[in-house]
Amino acid sequence: MKDCVFCRIARREIPAKIVSETDRILAFRDLNPQAPTHVLLVPKEHVASVNDLAPAHAGLVGELVLAAREIAAAEGVSESGYRLVLNVGAGAGQSVFHVHLHLLGGRNFGWPPG
Ligand code: AMP
């Protein structure tokens, strides 16, 4: 989508610290990290939110989670623990309307989340 910030990062129109990339997904460091490791994983295809995912996206969602697992290992947080977060809708804190999986690690996390 033309003005979507994450689509623009995927097209290399906006700089980002890219962590990994496949044909279908891109992972880059969050601009405003909330933990020592804070990586966003996004599909290259524009999908506004989890509410807009279709059954055809099942493989893509699986790829996001498995890529997050690989990045967690590479970042050294697999054993200490990490959090994967999908904020869905403004009420849940979603501010960028392009599906993104947060990978947060490197510190302890409270529950319930704020
Ligand atoms: P959410 O609030 O779940 O929609 O998360 C959006 C995240 O995108 C926030 O953590 C922002 O810090 C992050 N963000 C926004 N713009 C950029 C950008 N240009 N590069 C990297 N991260 C970004």
Residues whose N, C-alpha, C, O or C-beta is under 5 A from the ligand:
A	BS01	AMP	R29 D30 L31 N32 N87 G93 Q94 S95 V96
